[in-house]
Structures are given as structure tokens and as C-alpha cells.
Amino acid sequence: MSPLEFHYASNGYMNKYYKGLEQTRLIAYTVASTVKTKRKLPPISKWMPLPSDKQMSKISDTRALEIFTQFKKDA
């Protein structure tokens, strides 16, 4: 297996792994939100943080910046 093939295989495995963790987190958060308590639940990323949250925030921040600069150009 070449290094590039290994890179793609490991990225695919980690993507599948993080998708499973995200699904588990959503199920747990949904169940926890149905329980009546006096305190409000924190946001899902604070309640059960995942390593993939940091990657997603970088992507969304750069995308938001691109959209903002596009709006500035159009205005």
C-alpha cells in the first residue's frame, strides 16, 4: 500500500469513526433533553465535545468569512 493509499484509507476510517461518535452524541443529547430539569442543557458541543468539533469550527469560520467578504464586494 502506497503512502497516498494509506492516507486515503485512514481518512476514510476516521471519517466513519467520527460520524458514529456524532450519531451517538446526538442520540444521547436528545434523550438528555427530554428529561425535565430546572437547569438548561449547555450547547451540544460543550455538553459532549468531540475532536471533530474543532475541525468543523475552522471550516465554518473560514466559510463565514468568505460569505462576508462576498457580501462586502456586492454592496
N, CA, C and O atoms as a Tripos MOL2 file, in Angstrom:
@<TRIPOS>MOLECULE
protein
  300   299    75     0     0
PROTEIN
NO_CHARGES

@<TRIPOS>ATOM
      1 N           0.8580   -1.1700    0.0000 N.3       1 MET1
      2 CA          0.0000    0.0000    0.0000 C.3       1 MET1
      3 C           0.9010    1.2300    0.0000 C.2       1 MET1
      4 O           1.8150    1.3490    0.8160 O.2       1 MET1
      5 N           0.6320    2.1220   -0.9130 N.am      2 SER2
      6 CA          1.4470    3.3340   -1.0010 C.3       2 SER2
      7 C           1.0530    4.3030    0.1150 C.2       2 SER2
      8 O          -0.0130    4.1580    0.7140 O.2       2 SER2
      9 N           1.9060    5.2860    0.3950 N.am      3 PRO3
     10 CA          1.5600    6.2650    1.4340 C.3       3 PRO3
     11 C           0.2740    7.0340    1.1190 C.2       3 PRO3
     12 O          -0.4920    7.3570    2.0270 O.2       3 PRO3
     13 N           0.0390    7.3230   -0.1490 N.am      4 LEU4
     14 CA         -1.1850    8.0360   -0.5110 C.3       4 LEU4
     15 C          -2.4230    7.1760   -0.2680 C.2       4 LEU4
     16 O          -3.4370    7.6630    0.2330 O.2       4 LEU4
     17 N          -2.3320    5.8900   -0.6290 N.am      5 GLU5
     18 CA         -3.4530    4.9880   -0.3650 C.3       5 GLU5
     19 C          -3.7140    4.8530    1.1270 C.2       5 GLU5
     20 O          -4.8650    4.8210    1.5630 O.2       5 GLU5
     21 N          -2.6370    4.7760    1.9130 N.am      6 PHE6
     22 CA         -2.7910    4.7100    3.3680 C.3       6 PHE6
     23 C          -3.4500    5.9750    3.9010 C.2       6 PHE6
     24 O          -4.3060    5.9090    4.7830 O.2       6 PHE6
     25 N          -3.0570    7.1150    3.3710 N.am      7 HIS7
     26 CA         -3.6450    8.3940    3.7910 C.3       7 HIS7
     27 C          -5.1540    8.4010    3.5320 C.2       7 HIS7
     28 O          -5.9430    8.7700    4.4020 O.2       7 HIS7
     29 N          -5.5380    7.9900    2.3250 N.am      8 TYR8
     30 CA         -6.9630    7.9570    1.9930 C.3       8 TYR8
     31 C          -7.7180    6.9410    2.8390 C.2       8 TYR8
     32 O          -8.8370    7.2080    3.2770 O.2       8 TYR8
     33 N          -7.1200    5.7880    3.0700 N.am      9 ALA9
     34 CA         -7.7810    4.7590    3.8840 C.3       9 ALA9
     35 C          -7.9470    5.2240    5.3270 C.2       9 ALA9
     36 O          -8.9970    5.0090    5.9340 O.2       9 ALA9
     37 N          -6.9230    5.8550    5.8730 N.am     10 SER10
     38 CA         -7.0230    6.3170    7.2610 C.3      10 SER10
     39 C          -8.0080    7.4730    7.3850 C.2      10 SER10
     40 O          -8.7310    7.5580    8.3780 O.2      10 SER10
     41 N          -8.0500    8.3610    6.3990 N.am     11 ASN11
     42 CA         -9.0360    9.4400    6.4290 C.3      11 ASN11
     43 C         -10.4540    8.8870    6.3510 C.2      11 ASN11
     44 O         -11.3480    9.3730    7.0450 O.2      11 ASN11
     45 N         -10.6660    7.8770    5.5140 N.am     12 GLY12
     46 CA        -11.9850    7.2600    5.4160 C.3      12 GLY12
     47 C         -12.4010    6.5900    6.7110 C.2      12 GLY12
     48 O         -13.5540    6.6910    7.1310 O.2      12 GLY12
     49 N         -11.4540    5.9020    7.3460 N.am     13 TYR13
     50 CA        -11.7580    5.2490    8.6130 C.3      13 TYR13
     51 C         -12.0980    6.2850    9.6890 C.2      13 TYR13
     52 O         -13.0680    6.1150   10.4290 O.2      13 TYR13
     53 N         -11.3040    7.3520    9.7770 N.am     14 MET14
     54 CA        -11.5640    8.3660   10.8010 C.3      14 MET14
     55 C         -12.8810    9.0880   10.5380 C.2      14 MET14
     56 O         -13.5910    9.4410   11.4800 O.2      14 MET14
     57 N         -13.2120    9.3110    9.2720 N.am     15 ASN15
     58 CA        -14.4850    9.9360    8.9380 C.3      15 ASN15
     59 C         -15.6440    9.0640    9.4060 C.2      15 ASN15
     60 O         -16.6050    9.5660    9.9890 O.2      15 ASN15
     61 N         -15.5570    7.7600    9.1540 N.am     16 LYS16
     62 CA        -16.5880    6.8230    9.6020 C.3      16 LYS16
     63 C         -16.6660    6.7980   11.1360 C.2      16 LYS16
     64 O         -17.7560    6.7520   11.7050 O.2      16 LYS16
     65 N         -15.5120    6.8290   11.7930 N.am     17 TYR17
     66 CA        -15.4560    6.8110   13.2550 C.3      17 TYR17
     67 C         -16.1080    8.0670   13.8410 C.2      17 TYR17
     68 O         -16.8950    7.9740   14.7830 O.2      17 TYR17
     69 N         -15.7850    9.2350   13.2870 N.am     18 TYR18
     70 CA        -16.3630   10.4770   13.8040 C.3      18 TYR18
     71 C         -17.8510   10.5840   13.5180 C.2      18 TYR18
     72 O         -18.5930   11.1640   14.3100 O.2      18 TYR18
     73 N         -18.2950   10.0330   12.3980 N.am     19 LYS19
     74 CA        -19.7390   10.0300   12.1100 C.3      19 LYS19
     75 C         -20.4860    9.1870   13.1480 C.2      19 LYS19
     76 O         -21.5750    9.5590   13.5840 O.2      19 LYS19
     77 N         -19.9000    8.0540   13.5400 N.am     20 GLY20
     78 CA        -20.5120    7.2210   14.5780 C.3      20 GLY20
     79 C         -20.5530    7.9280   15.9250 C.2      20 GLY20
     80 O         -21.5470    7.8490   16.6470 O.2      20 GLY20
     81 N         -19.4690    8.6210   16.2580 N.am     21 LEU21
     82 CA        -19.4570    9.3810   17.5060 C.3      21 LEU21
     83 C         -20.4890   10.5050   17.4850 C.2      21 LEU21
     84 O         -21.1580   10.7610   18.4870 O.2      21 LEU21
     85 N         -20.6110   11.1680   16.3520 N.am     22 GLU22
     86 CA        -21.5830   12.2540   16.2240 C.3      22 GLU22
     87 C         -23.0010   11.7180   16.3740 C.2      22 GLU22
     88 O         -23.8370   12.3540   17.0150 O.2      22 GLU22
     89 N         -23.2780   10.5680   15.7970 N.am     23 GLN23
     90 CA        -24.6050    9.9670   15.9150 C.3      23 GLN23
     91 C         -24.8960    9.6010   17.3720 C.2      23 GLN23
     92 O         -25.9960    9.8480   17.8680 O.2      23 GLN23
     93 N         -23.9280    9.0240   18.0450 N.am     24 THR24
     94 CA        -24.0920    8.6730   19.4570 C.3      24 THR24
     95 C         -24.3400    9.9080   20.3010 C.2      24 THR24
     96 O         -25.1850    9.9020   21.1970 O.2      24 THR24
     97 N         -23.5910   10.9760   20.0090 N.am     25 ARG25
     98 CA        -23.7580   12.2190   20.7670 C.3      25 ARG25
     99 C         -25.1440   12.8070   20.5490 C.2      25 ARG25
    100 O         -25.7640   13.2850   21.4990 O.2      25 ARG25
    101 N         -25.6450   12.7810   19.3080 N.am     26 LEU26
    102 CA        -26.9800   13.3200   19.0400 C.3      26 LEU26
    103 C         -28.0740   12.5270   19.7500 C.2      26 LEU26
    104 O         -29.0240   13.1060   20.2780 O.2      26 LEU26
    105 N         -27.9380   11.2070   19.7610 N.am     27 ILE27
    106 CA        -28.9250   10.3740   20.4560 C.3      27 ILE27
    107 C         -28.9030   10.6620   21.9500 C.2      27 ILE27
    108 O         -29.9540   10.8250   22.5700 O.2      27 ILE27
    109 N         -27.7070   10.7230   22.5300 N.am     28 ALA28
    110 CA        -27.5920   10.9850   23.9680 C.3      28 ALA28
    111 C         -28.1180   12.3660   24.3210 C.2      28 ALA28
    112 O         -28.7790   12.5300   25.3460 O.2      28 ALA28
    113 N         -27.8400   13.3540   23.4970 N.am     29 TYR29
    114 CA        -28.3080   14.7200   23.7700 C.3      29 TYR29
    115 C         -29.8200   14.8140   23.6490 C.2      29 TYR29
    116 O         -30.4630   15.5250   24.4220 O.2      29 TYR29
    117 N         -30.3940   14.1010   22.6820 N.am     30 THR30
    118 CA        -31.8470   14.0960   22.5250 C.3      30 THR30
    119 C         -32.5150   13.4610   23.7380 C.2      30 THR30
    120 O         -33.5190   13.9700   24.2360 O.2      30 THR30
    121 N         -31.9640   12.3580   24.2110 N.am     31 VAL31
    122 CA        -32.5180   11.7030   25.4020 C.3      31 VAL31
    123 C         -32.3630   12.6040   26.6200 C.2      31 VAL31
    124 O         -33.2860   12.7200   27.4260 O.2      31 VAL31
    125 N         -31.2150   13.2380   26.7600 N.am     32 ALA32
    126 CA        -30.9900   14.1200   27.9160 C.3      32 ALA32
    127 C         -31.8960   15.3450   27.8700 C.2      32 ALA32
    128 O         -32.2820   15.8670   28.9150 O.2      32 ALA32
    129 N         -32.2370   15.8060   26.6720 N.am     33 SER33
    130 CA        -33.0870   16.9950   26.5850 C.3      33 SER33
    131 C         -34.5510   16.6860   26.8870 C.2      33 SER33
    132 O         -35.3260   17.6040   27.1560 O.2      33 SER33
    133 N         -34.9460   15.4100   26.8470 N.am     34 THR34
    134 CA        -36.3300   15.0650   27.1630 C.3      34 THR34
    135 C         -36.5660   14.9680   28.6700 C.2      34 THR34
    136 O         -37.7130   14.9830   29.1170 O.2      34 THR34
    137 N         -35.4940   14.8690   29.4570 N.am     35 VAL35
    138 CA        -35.6230   14.7850   30.9050 C.3      35 VAL35
    139 C         -35.8770   16.1910   31.4510 C.2      35 VAL35
    140 O         -35.1510   17.1330   31.1350 O.2      35 VAL35
    141 N         -36.9100   16.3140   32.2680 N.am     36 LYS36
    142 CA        -37.2490   17.6260   32.8150 C.3      36 LYS36
    143 C         -36.3120   17.9670   33.9700 C.2      36 LYS36
    144 O         -36.2180   17.2300   34.9520 O.2      36 LYS36
    145 N         -35.6310   19.0860   33.8340 N.am     37 THR37
    146 CA        -34.7540   19.5960   34.8960 C.3      37 THR37
    147 C         -34.9470   21.0940   35.0190 C.2      37 THR37
    148 O         -35.5300   21.7350   34.1450 O.2      37 THR37
    149 N         -34.4490   21.6400   36.1130 N.am     38 LYS38
    150 CA        -34.5340   23.0820   36.3020 C.3      38 LYS38
    151 C         -33.4450   23.8060   35.5150 C.2      38 LYS38
    152 O         -33.6150   24.9560   35.1080 O.2      38 LYS38
    153 N         -32.3250   23.1150   35.3090 N.am     39 ARG39
    154 CA        -31.2180   23.7310   34.5750 C.3      39 ARG39
    155 C         -31.3490   23.4460   33.0840 C.2      39 ARG39
    156 O         -31.7920   22.3740   32.6720 O.2      39 ARG39
    157 N         -30.9600   24.4170   32.3050 N.am     40 LYS40
    158 CA        -30.9700   24.2520   30.8610 C.3      40 LYS40
    159 C         -29.7010   23.5240   30.4260 C.2      40 LYS40
    160 O         -28.6280   23.7350   30.9920 O.2      40 LYS40
    161 N         -29.8350   22.6730   29.4240 N.am     41 LEU41
    162 CA        -28.6680   21.9530   28.9120 C.3      41 LEU41
    163 C         -27.7300   22.9090   28.1850 C.2      41 LEU41
    164 O         -28.1850   23.8230   27.4970 O.2      41 LEU41
    165 N         -26.4370   22.7070   28.3320 N.am     42 PRO42
    166 CA        -25.4900   23.5250   27.5640 C.3      42 PRO42
    167 C         -25.5490   23.1380   26.0860 C.2      42 PRO42
    168 O         -26.1580   22.1280   25.7330 O.2      42 PRO42
    169 N         -24.9240   23.9300   25.2290 N.am     43 PRO43
    170 CA        -24.8820   23.5400   23.8070 C.3      43 PRO43
    171 C         -24.2350   22.1660   23.6430 C.2      43 PRO43
    172 O         -23.4250   21.7430   24.4680 O.2      43 PRO43
    173 N         -24.6040   21.4870   22.5780 N.am     44 ILE44
    174 CA        -24.1640   20.1120   22.3900 C.3      44 ILE44
    175 C         -22.6440   19.9990   22.3110 C.2      44 ILE44
    176 O         -22.0770   19.0050   22.7650 O.2      44 ILE44
    177 N         -21.9820   20.9940   21.7460 N.am     45 SER45
    178 CA        -20.5170   20.9270   21.6360 C.3      45 SER45
    179 C         -19.8320   21.1040   22.9890 C.2      45 SER45
    180 O         -18.7030   20.6470   23.1690 O.2      45 SER45
    181 N         -20.4890   21.7540   23.9330 N.am     46 LYS46
    182 CA        -19.9380   21.8830   25.2870 C.3      46 LYS46
    183 C         -20.3360   20.6890   26.1480 C.2      46 LYS46
    184 O         -19.5950   20.2880   27.0460 O.2      46 LYS46
    185 N         -21.4990   20.1270   25.8710 N.am     47 TRP47
    186 CA        -22.0240   19.0260   26.6590 C.3      47 TRP47
    187 C         -21.2040   17.7620   26.4590 C.2      47 TRP47
    188 O         -20.8780   17.0710   27.4240 O.2      47 TRP47
    189 N         -20.8690   17.4560   25.2060 N.am     48 MET48
    190 CA        -20.0410   16.2940   24.8990 C.3      48 MET48
    191 C         -19.1120   16.6770   23.7440 C.2      48 MET48
    192 O         -19.4280   16.4130   22.5840 O.2      48 MET48
    193 N         -17.9830   17.2890   24.0490 N.am     49 PRO49
    194 CA        -17.0930   17.7350   22.9750 C.3      49 PRO49
    195 C         -16.4440   16.5620   22.2370 C.2      49 PRO49
    196 O         -16.1160   15.5340   22.8290 O.2      49 PRO49
    197 N         -16.2720   16.7480   20.9480 N.am     50 LEU50
    198 CA        -15.6120   15.7520   20.1040 C.3      50 LEU50
    199 C         -14.4090   16.4050   19.4150 C.2      50 LEU50
    200 O         -14.4130   17.6150   19.1870 O.2      50 LEU50
    201 N         -13.4020   15.6330   19.0900 N.am     51 PRO51
    202 CA        -12.2500   16.2120   18.3800 C.3      51 PRO51
    203 C         -12.6300   16.8110   17.0240 C.2      51 PRO51
    204 O         -11.9790   17.7420   16.5490 O.2      51 PRO51
    205 N         -13.6750   16.2790   16.4090 N.am     52 SER52
    206 CA        -14.0730   16.7880   15.0980 C.3      52 SER52
    207 C         -14.7340   18.1650   15.1930 C.2      52 SER52
    208 O         -14.8660   18.8450   14.1750 O.2      52 SER52
    209 N         -15.1520   18.5930   16.3850 N.am     53 ASP53
    210 CA        -15.7620   19.9140   16.5400 C.3      53 ASP53
    211 C         -14.7830   21.0220   16.1720 C.2      53 ASP53
    212 O         -15.1710   22.0220   15.5670 O.2      53 ASP53
    213 N         -13.5210   20.8460   16.5340 N.am     54 LYS54
    214 CA        -12.5230   21.8700   16.2200 C.3      54 LYS54
    215 C         -12.3320   21.9960   14.7210 C.2      54 LYS54
    216 O         -12.1970   23.1020   14.1980 O.2      54 LYS54
    217 N         -12.3220   20.8710   14.0290 N.am     55 GLN55
    218 CA        -12.1760   20.9130   12.5780 C.3      55 GLN55
    219 C         -13.3850   21.5760   11.9390 C.2      55 GLN55
    220 O         -13.2370   22.3660   11.0070 O.2      55 GLN55
    221 N         -14.5650   21.2680   12.4220 N.am     56 MET56
    222 CA        -15.7730   21.8480   11.8490 C.3      56 MET56
    223 C         -15.8560   23.3360   12.1110 C.2      56 MET56
    224 O         -16.3310   24.0800   11.2530 O.2      56 MET56
    225 N         -15.4030   23.7980   13.2820 N.am     57 SER57
    226 CA        -15.4520   25.2230   13.5700 C.3      57 SER57
    227 C         -14.4920   25.9830   12.6700 C.2      57 SER57
    228 O         -14.7960   27.1010   12.2530 O.2      57 SER57
    229 N         -13.3260   25.3940   12.3580 N.am     58 LYS58
    230 CA        -12.3940   26.0420   11.4380 C.3      58 LYS58
    231 C         -13.0210   26.1690   10.0600 C.2      58 LYS58
    232 O         -12.9080   27.2110    9.4130 O.2      58 LYS58
    233 N         -13.6800   25.1110    9.6110 N.am     59 ILE59
    234 CA        -14.3000   25.1260    8.2930 C.3      59 ILE59
    235 C         -15.4180   26.1530    8.2470 C.2      59 ILE59
    236 O         -15.5030   26.9260    7.2930 O.2      59 ILE59
    237 N         -16.2780   26.1770    9.2600 N.am     60 SER60
    238 CA        -17.4090   27.0980    9.2580 C.3      60 SER60
    239 C         -16.9360   28.5390    9.4180 C.2      60 SER60
    240 O         -17.5400   29.4430    8.8410 O.2      60 SER60
    241 N         -15.8650   28.7800   10.1900 N.am     61 ASP61
    242 CA        -15.3500   30.1310   10.3410 C.3      61 ASP61
    243 C         -14.8020   30.6600    9.0220 C.2      61 ASP61
    244 O         -15.0680   31.8030    8.6500 O.2      61 ASP61
    245 N         -14.0430   29.8370    8.3220 N.am     62 THR62
    246 CA        -13.4990   30.2960    7.0400 C.3      62 THR62
    247 C         -14.6050   30.4760    6.0220 C.2      62 THR62
    248 O         -14.5570   31.4030    5.2150 O.2      62 THR62
    249 N         -15.5950   29.6110    6.0460 N.am     63 ARG63
    250 CA        -16.7230   29.7440    5.1180 C.3      63 ARG63
    251 C         -17.5210   30.9990    5.4240 C.2      63 ARG63
    252 O         -17.9480   31.6990    4.5060 O.2      63 ARG63
    253 N         -17.7300   31.2940    6.7050 N.am     64 ALA64
    254 CA        -18.4560   32.5030    7.0830 C.3      64 ALA64
    255 C         -17.6900   33.7470    6.6360 C.2      64 ALA64
    256 O         -18.2940   34.7220    6.1870 O.2      64 ALA64
    257 N         -16.3690   33.7150    6.7580 N.am     65 LEU65
    258 CA        -15.5500   34.8430    6.3210 C.3      65 LEU65
    259 C         -15.6520   35.0290    4.8100 C.2      65 LEU65
    260 O         -15.7260   36.1600    4.3290 O.2      65 LEU65
    261 N         -15.6570   33.9220    4.0540 N.am     66 GLU66
    262 CA        -15.8060   34.0110    2.6050 C.3      66 GLU66
    263 C         -17.1510   34.6260    2.2230 C.2      66 GLU66
    264 O         -17.2170   35.4630    1.3230 O.2      66 GLU66
    265 N         -18.2070   34.2200    2.8940 N.am     67 ILE67
    266 CA        -19.5410   34.7560    2.6070 C.3      67 ILE67
    267 C         -19.5880   36.2380    2.9450 C.2      67 ILE67
    268 O         -20.1550   37.0260    2.1880 O.2      67 ILE67
    269 N         -18.9970   36.6310    4.0770 N.am     68 PHE68
    270 CA        -18.9950   38.0290    4.4880 C.3      68 PHE68
    271 C         -18.2460   38.8930    3.4800 C.2      68 PHE68
    272 O         -18.7170   39.9700    3.1130 O.2      68 PHE68
    273 N         -17.0820   38.4280    3.0310 N.am     69 THR69
    274 CA        -16.3280   39.2210    2.0480 C.3      69 THR69
    275 C         -17.0610   39.2930    0.7130 C.2      69 THR69
    276 O         -16.9630   40.2960    0.0070 O.2      69 THR69
    277 N         -17.7940   38.2420    0.3630 N.am     70 GLN70
    278 CA        -18.5870   38.2800   -0.8720 C.3      70 GLN70
    279 C         -19.7000   39.3150   -0.7660 C.2      70 GLN70
    280 O         -19.9650   40.0420   -1.7230 O.2      70 GLN70
    281 N         -20.3520   39.3850    0.3920 N.am     71 PHE71
    282 CA        -21.3910   40.3950    0.5880 C.3      71 PHE71
    283 C         -20.8210   41.8030    0.5660 C.2      71 PHE71
    284 O         -21.4550   42.7240    0.0510 O.2      71 PHE71
    285 N         -19.6200   41.9760    1.1260 N.am     72 LYS72
    286 CA        -18.9860   43.2940    1.1130 C.3      72 LYS72
    287 C         -18.6770   43.7320   -0.3120 C.2      72 LYS72
    288 O         -18.8270   44.9050   -0.6550 O.2      72 LYS72
    289 N         -18.2420   42.7810   -1.1430 N.am     73 LYS73
    290 CA        -17.9350   43.1220   -2.5290 C.3      73 LYS73
    291 C         -19.1870   43.5250   -3.2940 C.2      73 LYS73
    292 O         -19.1560   44.4450   -4.1110 O.2      73 LYS73
    293 N         -20.2990   42.8260   -3.0200 N.am     74 ASP74
    294 CA        -21.5460   43.0940   -3.7370 C.3      74 ASP74
    295 C         -22.1780   44.4080   -3.3070 C.2      74 ASP74
    296 O         -22.9030   45.0240   -4.0880 O.2      74 ASP74
    297 N         -21.9210   44.8440   -2.0970 N.am     75 ALA75
    298 CA        -22.5730   46.0560   -1.5740 C.3      75 ALA75
    299 C         -21.9290   47.3250   -2.0660 C.2      75 ALA75
    300 O         -22.3680   48.4180   -1.7110 O.2      75 ALA75
@<TRIPOS>BOND
     1     1     2 1
     2     2     3 1
     3     3     4 2
     4     3     5 am
     5     5     6 1
     6     6     7 1
     7     7     8 2
     8     7     9 am
     9     9    10 1
    10    10    11 1
    11    11    12 2
    12    11    13 am
    13    13    14 1
    14    14    15 1
    15    15    16 2
    16    15    17 am
    17    17    18 1
    18    18    19 1
    19    19    20 2
    20    19    21 am
    21    21    22 1
    22    22    23 1
    23    23    24 2
    24    23    25 am
    25    25    26 1
    26    26    27 1
    27    27    28 2
    28    27    29 am
    29    29    30 1
    30    30    31 1
    31    31    32 2
    32    31    33 am
    33    33    34 1
    34    34    35 1
    35    35    36 2
    36    35    37 am
    37    37    38 1
    38    38    39 1
    39    39    40 2
    40    39    41 am
    41    41    42 1
    42    42    43 1
    43    43    44 2
    44    43    45 am
    45    45    46 1
    46    46    47 1
    47    47    48 2
    48    47    49 am
    49    49    50 1
    50    50    51 1
    51    51    52 2
    52    51    53 am
    53    53    54 1
    54    54    55 1
    55    55    56 2
    56    55    57 am
    57    57    58 1
    58    58    59 1
    59    59    60 2
    60    59    61 am
    61    61    62 1
    62    62    63 1
    63    63    64 2
    64    63    65 am
    65    65    66 1
    66    66    67 1
    67    67    68 2
    68    67    69 am
    69    69    70 1
    70    70    71 1
    71    71    72 2
    72    71    73 am
    73    73    74 1
    74    74    75 1
    75    75    76 2
    76    75    77 am
    77    77    78 1
    78    78    79 1
    79    79    80 2
    80    79    81 am
    81    81    82 1
    82    82    83 1
    83    83    84 2
    84    83    85 am
    85    85    86 1
    86    86    87 1
    87    87    88 2
    88    87    89 am
    89    89    90 1
    90    90    91 1
    91    91    92 2
    92    91    93 am
    93    93    94 1
    94    94    95 1
    95    95    96 2
    96    95    97 am
    97    97    98 1
    98    98    99 1
    99    99   100 2
   100    99   101 am
   101   101   102 1
   102   102   103 1
   103   103   104 2
   104   103   105 am
   105   105   106 1
   106   106   107 1
   107   107   108 2
   108   107   109 am
   109   109   110 1
   110   110   111 1
   111   111   112 2
   112   111   113 am
   113   113   114 1
   114   114   115 1
   115   115   116 2
   116   115   117 am
   117   117   118 1
   118   118   119 1
   119   119   120 2
   120   119   121 am
   121   121   122 1
   122   122   123 1
   123   123   124 2
   124   123   125 am
   125   125   126 1
   126   126   127 1
   127   127   128 2
   128   127   129 am
   129   129   130 1
   130   130   131 1
   131   131   132 2
   132   131   133 am
   133   133   134 1
   134   134   135 1
   135   135   136 2
   136   135   137 am
   137   137   138 1
   138   138   139 1
   139   139   140 2
   140   139   141 am
   141   141   142 1
   142   142   143 1
   143   143   144 2
   144   143   145 am
   145   145   146 1
   146   146   147 1
   147   147   148 2
   148   147   149 am
   149   149   150 1
   150   150   151 1
   151   151   152 2
   152   151   153 am
   153   153   154 1
   154   154   155 1
   155   155   156 2
   156   155   157 am
   157   157   158 1
   158   158   159 1
   159   159   160 2
   160   159   161 am
   161   161   162 1
   162   162   163 1
   163   163   164 2
   164   163   165 am
   165   165   166 1
   166   166   167 1
   167   167   168 2
   168   167   169 am
   169   169   170 1
   170   170   171 1
   171   171   172 2
   172   171   173 am
   173   173   174 1
   174   174   175 1
   175   175   176 2
   176   175   177 am
   177   177   178 1
   178   178   179 1
   179   179   180 2
   180   179   181 am
   181   181   182 1
   182   182   183 1
   183   183   184 2
   184   183   185 am
   185   185   186 1
   186   186   187 1
   187   187   188 2
   188   187   189 am
   189   189   190 1
   190   190   191 1
   191   191   192 2
   192   191   193 am
   193   193   194 1
   194   194   195 1
   195   195   196 2
   196   195   197 am
   197   197   198 1
   198   198   199 1
   199   199   200 2
   200   199   201 am
   201   201   202 1
   202   202   203 1
   203   203   204 2
   204   203   205 am
   205   205   206 1
   206   206   207 1
   207   207   208 2
   208   207   209 am
   209   209   210 1
   210   210   211 1
   211   211   212 2
   212   211   213 am
   213   213   214 1
   214   214   215 1
   215   215   216 2
   216   215   217 am
   217   217   218 1
   218   218   219 1
   219   219   220 2
   220   219   221 am
   221   221   222 1
   222   222   223 1
   223   223   224 2
   224   223   225 am
   225   225   226 1
   226   226   227 1
   227   227   228 2
   228   227   229 am
   229   229   230 1
   230   230   231 1
   231   231   232 2
   232   231   233 am
   233   233   234 1
   234   234   235 1
   235   235   236 2
   236   235   237 am
   237   237   238 1
   238   238   239 1
   239   239   240 2
   240   239   241 am
   241   241   242 1
   242   242   243 1
   243   243   244 2
   244   243   245 am
   245   245   246 1
   246   246   247 1
   247   247   248 2
   248   247   249 am
   249   249   250 1
   250   250   251 1
   251   251   252 2
   252   251   253 am
   253   253   254 1
   254   254   255 1
   255   255   256 2
   256   255   257 am
   257   257   258 1
   258   258   259 1
   259   259   260 2
   260   259   261 am
   261   261   262 1
   262   262   263 1
   263   263   264 2
   264   263   265 am
   265   265   266 1
   266   266   267 1
   267   267   268 2
   268   267   269 am
   269   269   270 1
   270   270   271 1
   271   271   272 2
   272   271   273 am
   273   273   274 1
   274   274   275 1
   275   275   276 2
   276   275   277 am
   277   277   278 1
   278   278   279 1
   279   279   280 2
   280   279   281 am
   281   281   282 1
   282   282   283 1
   283   283   284 2
   284   283   285 am
   285   285   286 1
   286   286   287 1
   287   287   288 2
   288   287   289 am
   289   289   290 1
   290   290   291 1
   291   291   292 2
   292   291   293 am
   293   293   294 1
   294   294   295 1
   295   295   296 2
   296   295   297 am
   297   297   298 1
   298   298   299 1
   299   299   300 2
@<TRIPOS>SUBSTRUCTURE
     1 MET1         2 RESIDUE 1 A MET
     2 SER2         6 RESIDUE 1 A SER
     3 PRO3        10 RESIDUE 1 A PRO
     4 LEU4        14 RESIDUE 1 A LEU
     5 GLU5        18 RESIDUE 1 A GLU
     6 PHE6        22 RESIDUE 1 A PHE
     7 HIS7        26 RESIDUE 1 A HIS
     8 TYR8        30 RESIDUE 1 A TYR
     9 ALA9        34 RESIDUE 1 A ALA
    10 SER10       38 RESIDUE 1 A SER
    11 ASN11       42 RESIDUE 1 A ASN
    12 GLY12       46 RESIDUE 1 A GLY
    13 TYR13       50 RESIDUE 1 A TYR
    14 MET14       54 RESIDUE 1 A MET
    15 ASN15       58 RESIDUE 1 A ASN
    16 LYS16       62 RESIDUE 1 A LYS
    17 TYR17       66 RESIDUE 1 A TYR
    18 TYR18       70 RESIDUE 1 A TYR
    19 LYS19       74 RESIDUE 1 A LYS
    20 GLY20       78 RESIDUE 1 A GLY
    21 LEU21       82 RESIDUE 1 A LEU
    22 GLU22       86 RESIDUE 1 A GLU
    23 GLN23       90 RESIDUE 1 A GLN
    24 THR24       94 RESIDUE 1 A THR
    25 ARG25       98 RESIDUE 1 A ARG
    26 LEU26      102 RESIDUE 1 A LEU
    27 ILE27      106 RESIDUE 1 A ILE
    28 ALA28      110 RESIDUE 1 A ALA
    29 TYR29      114 RESIDUE 1 A TYR
    30 THR30      118 RESIDUE 1 A THR
    31 VAL31      122 RESIDUE 1 A VAL
    32 ALA32      126 RESIDUE 1 A ALA
    33 SER33      130 RESIDUE 1 A SER
    34 THR34      134 RESIDUE 1 A THR
    35 VAL35      138 RESIDUE 1 A VAL
    36 LYS36      142 RESIDUE 1 A LYS
    37 THR37      146 RESIDUE 1 A THR
    38 LYS38      150 RESIDUE 1 A LYS
    39 ARG39      154 RESIDUE 1 A ARG
    40 LYS40      158 RESIDUE 1 A LYS
    41 LEU41      162 RESIDUE 1 A LEU
    42 PRO42      166 RESIDUE 1 A PRO
    43 PRO43      170 RESIDUE 1 A PRO
    44 ILE44      174 RESIDUE 1 A ILE
    45 SER45      178 RESIDUE 1 A SER
    46 LYS46      182 RESIDUE 1 A LYS
    47 TRP47      186 RESIDUE 1 A TRP
    48 MET48      190 RESIDUE 1 A MET
    49 PRO49      194 RESIDUE 1 A PRO
    50 LEU50      198 RESIDUE 1 A LEU
    51 PRO51      202 RESIDUE 1 A PRO
    52 SER52      206 RESIDUE 1 A SER
    53 ASP53      210 RESIDUE 1 A ASP
    54 LYS54      214 RESIDUE 1 A LYS
    55 GLN55      218 RESIDUE 1 A GLN
    56 MET56      222 RESIDUE 1 A MET
    57 SER57      226 RESIDUE 1 A SER
    58 LYS58      230 RESIDUE 1 A LYS
    59 ILE59      234 RESIDUE 1 A ILE
    60 SER60      238 RESIDUE 1 A SER
    61 ASP61      242 RESIDUE 1 A ASP
    62 THR62      246 RESIDUE 1 A THR
    63 ARG63      250 RESIDUE 1 A ARG
    64 ALA64      254 RESIDUE 1 A ALA
    65 LEU65      258 RESIDUE 1 A LEU
    66 GLU66      262 RESIDUE 1 A GLU
    67 ILE67      266 RESIDUE 1 A ILE
    68 PHE68      270 RESIDUE 1 A PHE
    69 THR69      274 RESIDUE 1 A THR
    70 GLN70      278 RESIDUE 1 A GLN
    71 PHE71      282 RESIDUE 1 A PHE
    72 LYS72      286 RESIDUE 1 A LYS
    73 LYS73      290 RESIDUE 1 A LYS
    74 ASP74      294 RESIDUE 1 A ASP
    75 ALA75      298 RESIDUE 1 A ALA
